[in-house]
Amino acid sequence: MAQYTINSRYASVIALDTHARTTTAKGIDLTTGEEKTRRFNDCPHPVEIASWIKENFADPHYAAYESGCTGFYLCRELMKQGIDCDVIAVSSIARSSDDKKRKSDRRDAKRLLKELLVSHTSPSRVWLPDEECEGVRDLLRCYQDAKDALKRSKQQTTALLLRHGFVFNEKTPSGKRRRTWGSAFMRWLDACDLGTEEANGTLVYYRQIVSENAERKARMFLRIEKLAQTERFRCYVDALRLLDGIDTYSAMVYIAEIGDFTRFKNGRSISMWTGTTPKSKASGEDQRANGTITKAGNASVRGALVEGCSSLDRRRYRPVRPKSDAQVSERVIGECNKCNRRLIERYRHLRYEQKKLANVAKIAVANEMIRWVLQIGTLVQEEQRLSTLKA
């Protein structure tokens, strides 16, 4: 997130409090000092809001609204109408105890307008992705929803079986328990008889849901893999997949959620955006700098990081070997080798030498891993920019 302060080139500033069916606008004409407020009902179209702004305030205009479930649609549409617009991070707007007790759309719009006008404040604006990038985000989140639905339906099926006394406990010749939902489990499941027509019908229904969710997940993954091979994303995916713990899906998550790798000024800024930095408390003599992580950033990236770092305990460092058709430079390969060696060594140092808990070591490594992702993504982006200039 970048810092923002109202520029003198705007003649009017408008704060918007947006909801699904209503939008409350409060603006000020900086040339006359006149303020106006209006509430738009019944799902107003952005053109209607833009027309009111142009009729009542001097040009050039600047509008802003808080980040939330309404996304970036209104922002893009207002910009098409010639009105500069930003989405302001809701976490960067101060709220008094009075605001929490007496909350209304007008008060929210008034508070946002005040924050935008005070010169010494610096509300953060959310980076605006292009429509293709936002579409990829939607696809990736849909895939995660499909994974969650599949997991939930499998749990519901095994819970039904457990209630009727059926527990899968087959083992291999070596004594290791066979995994559920494999071929052996499916053969065992075919032989299960829960005793009543209603219970068996419920089992059939749950199995159908599992099959449908598995098919939906597979279709979504094929779309992601196909998208990863397109010109825009392939060079980034080829580079990030060289890192231990990153596959095609997690690479696409990093690319789509970060968008522009150059928008972060340093490694700590992306760690804060991810929510993997520890909380701090410094008040009086109490100067504790460590605590649980903030979890205040991008949940999709944080989840992919933690999942990727879960395998570091079982890994051994090996120099990366990109595929023959991979679009990666020697410099990127060198950075990936440094990253893999560093993260594996650090995890083992934290886990086995300092005796940290597994989750503590995992989060510490994830906090560093996202910085390596930023560095490698920035290298690839710079290489792409230079190749475009040469062409």
N, C-alpha and C positions, 0 to 999 in steps of 0.2 A: 504494500500500500504506500502510495506517495503522499507527501504532505501538501496541503492546499491552503492558500490565503487569497482572499478576494483581490483581484487585480483592478487597478484604476480604470482599465479600458471598458469596464461594464457600466452601463448607465442605470441598470435596474437589476435587482436580485430577488429571486422568487424561491421560497421554501415550500416543498410539497410533502404532505403527509398522505401516503398512498395505502389503499386497502383494495380488496378484491372488487368491490362495487362502488367505492367512493374515493374521492381525492379532495383533500382540503389544501388550498393554496393561499399562502400569505406572502405578499411581495412589497417591496419598497422601491420607489423611483428615486434614485440617488440625486437626480437633478433638481427635484422639487421637495423631496423629503416626504412625499405623500405615501401612505400605506393603504393597501386594499387587501381584503380577504374574501374568498369565495369557496363554497363547498359544491363540488360536482357529484351528482348522484347517478344511479342507474348505469354503472359501468361506463364512465365517460371515455370517449375516444381521444387519443392524444391530440388530434387536430383541433378538437373543441377546446382543450386546455391551452394549446398554442395560440389559438385565435384570441382567447381572453387575455393572455399575456401581452400579445402584440397590440391589442386595442387599448389597454390600460397602463402600459409602462413604456418608457422610452427605450429605444434601441441603442446599443446592443444589450441583449438579455442574457442573464445567467440563471439557471434553475438547478436545484439539487433536491434529492430525497434520500431517506435512510435506506440502507441495504435491508433486504428481507425477502419474503416469499414472492414479491412482485417481480423480482429479477431485473433484467436490463431492457425489457421491451419498451417501456415508456421513455427511457433515456435515449435509445436509438431513434425512436420516432420524433422526439422533440428536436434532436440534432438534425434530422431530415427537414424539419420545419425552420431551420436556421437559428435555433435557440441552443446555446451551449449548455450542456447538462452533465452533471456528475452524480454518481451514486456514492453517498457518504457512509463510511463504516459506522454502524450504530454504536460500536464499542468506543469510538473516539468522541462521542457527544456526552458532555457532562449532564447529569440529572441531579436535581436537588431533592431533598426529602419531600418538599411540597409538590414537586412534579409527580412523584410516585403516589401521593395521596389524592391528588386532584388531576387525574389524567383525562385528557380529551384531545380530539384531533386538532382543534385550534391551538391548544397549548403546545402540542408537539410541533406544529408548524412554526409557531412563534419562537420556541426554543431553538429549533434548527436555524431559523433566520438570524437569530441573535448570535449563534455560534459562527455563522458565515461572515457576519459583519464585523465582529470584534477582531482587530488586527493581530492581537498577541496570541490568539488561539490558532490551532492548526489541526482542524478535523481531517481525517485521512480519507481519501477517495479510493474506492475500489477500482482495481484495474478492469477496464472494459474489454471483454473478449469479443472477437468478431463472431459472426453467426455460425461459421463452420466450427470454430473452436468450442462454442457453447453447445452445438449439436453433438460433438464428440463427448463432451462431459455428460450430456443426457444419456447417450448410448452406454457409456461406462457405468453410470449409476444404475441404469436399467439392468445391466448384466449383474451388478452386485445384488440388486433386488431379486433377480432370478436365482442366484446362488443361495441367498437367505431363504427364499421360498422352498427351494429343494431341500435344504438342511432341515427346515421346520417340518416339511411333510414327511421326511424320513424319521424324524424324532417322533412324530405323531403315530406313525405306523409301528415302530418298535415299542412305543408306550402302550398301544392297544394290545400287542402280543404279550407284553409283560403282565398286563392286567389279567390275562387269561392263562398265565403260567407258562408261556412259551419264551424261552431264552436261547438264542443261538450260541452254542459253546463248542463247535467243532474245532479240532486242532489238526495241524499238519503232522506228518510222521516224526518231525523233530520236536514236537511238543508245543509249537507256537500257535496261538489262537488265530484262526482264520478271520479275516476282516469281514465286516458286515457289508452287505450290498454288492458282494462279489458273486461269481458264478455259483459257488457252493452255497452261499446264503440264499440265492434265488431258488435253487433246487429245494433247499430246506423249507423255504417259504411256501412253495407250491404244495408241499405235503402237510402244511398246517391246517387243522380243522378246529375251529373255535367252539364247535358244539351246537350253535344255533344258527338259523338262517339269517337273522338280523346281524349277528356278529360277523359271520362270514361275508355278508354283503358289505358291511363297513370296511372290512379288510380289502375287499376288491376295490372299493371306492378309493381308499387311501393309496393303493398300489397304482391306480390310474392317475391320481394326482402326482405321485412321485415320477411316473413315466412322462407325464406332460411337462412337469417342471424340468426334468433332465433334458428333454428335447428342446425346450425353450432356452435353457442355458447353453446348450451346444450350438444352437442357431445364432445366439447373440455372440458367442465367442468366435464363430466363423466370420461374422461381420467385423469384429474387432481386428482379427488377423488380416483380413482383406484391407481394412483401412490402414493398418500399420505398414502396408507395402506401397501406399501411395507416395507420390513425390514429396508432399509436404512433411510427412512423418517418418519416412523410412530411415533417413540418415540419423535421426535422433534415436529411433528404436534400436538400430544396429549398434549405436554407441553405448546406450544405457544397458542393453542386454549383456554387455561384457562384464558388468558388475555382478558380483555374487549376490544372490537374493532378488534379482530383478528378472522377470519374464516379460513376455509381450504385453500382457494386461497391465502390470504395474508400471512398465515403461510408458504406456499410453496414458495412464493416470497422471504421472508426473508431467508429461508433455502438455496434456490438455488443461490441467489445473494450474500449472505455472504459466503456460502460454508464452510469455516473453521472458526469457531467462535474464535479460539485461535490466529488468525492472527492479531487481533487488540490489542494493548498494553493497552488501557484504553478506558473509555467511550467517552472522547472527540475526540479520533481518529475516532471512528465510526460515531460520529455526524458530523465531518468534511467530512467524506466519503459520508455521506448521503446528505450533503448540507443544513442542517438545522441550522447551526451556523450563528450568525449575522456577517455582515461585520464590519471591524474595520478600523479606520484611526488614525494614530499617526505620526504627522509631525509637528515639531516645538512646538508651543504652542497649536496646535490643537490636542487634545488627545481623540477624540470621539471613544468609544469602541463599540457602538451599531449602528445598521443600519438594512437594509433589509437582509434577509438570502442570503447566497451565491448562492444557487442552483447549486453548483459546483460538486455535487456528483452523486450518483446513482438515476436516476429519477424514476425507477420502485419502489424502496424501499420508496422513499420520497412520491410518490403518494399513496402507500398502507398505510403509516403512517397517512397522512392527512385524508384520507378517514376513517380510523379506529377511529381517534380522533374526527370525526364529531359527533359521537353519545354520547360523554361523557356528554353533557349537559342534556340528558334525562335519564342518568343512576343513579342508587342508588347502593351503595356498598353492595355486598352480598358475603359471603364466597364461594369460588369456590367448585363445586361438580363434580369431574371428573367422566366420565362414568365407569361402572364396568370393562370394558375391556381395559381401558386406561393404557398405559405403562408410568406412572409417579410416582416418588418417593415422600415421604412426604416432603422432603426438597424442591423439586421443587414446590409442592403445597403451602408451606409456603411462598416462594418467590413470587409466583403469587398473593397471597392474599395481600402481602405488596405492590406490584405494583399497583393492582387495587385500593386499598384504597388511596394510595399516589396520583395517577394521577387524580382521581375524586376530591379529596380535593384540589389539586393544581389548577385544571381548575376552580373550583368554586371560589377559592380565587382570582385568576387573573381576572375572569370575573365579579364577583359581589362585591368583596371587593375593589379591586384596579381599577375596572371599565375599564378594558382593552377591546379593541375591540375583537369580537368573533374570528376573524382570528388570531390575535396576540396571544390570549390565546391558540388557537388550535395548532399553530406552536410551542409555548413554551412547551406544553405538548408532542407534537410529538418528539421534540428534546430530551426529557427525556425518552420517551417510547422506542426509539431505543436502549438506554443504558440498559434498563431492558431486552429487547429482547436479547441483547448480553450476559448479565449476565445469563439468564436462558438457552440460547443455549449453553453457555460454561459449565454450570453445567451438562446438558444432555450429552454433548460430553465427558466430563470427566467420567461420570457414564458409558457410553458406552465403553470407553477405559478400565476402570477397570474390567468391566464384560468380556471383550475380554481376558484380561490377566488372569483372574481366570479360564476361559474356557480352 
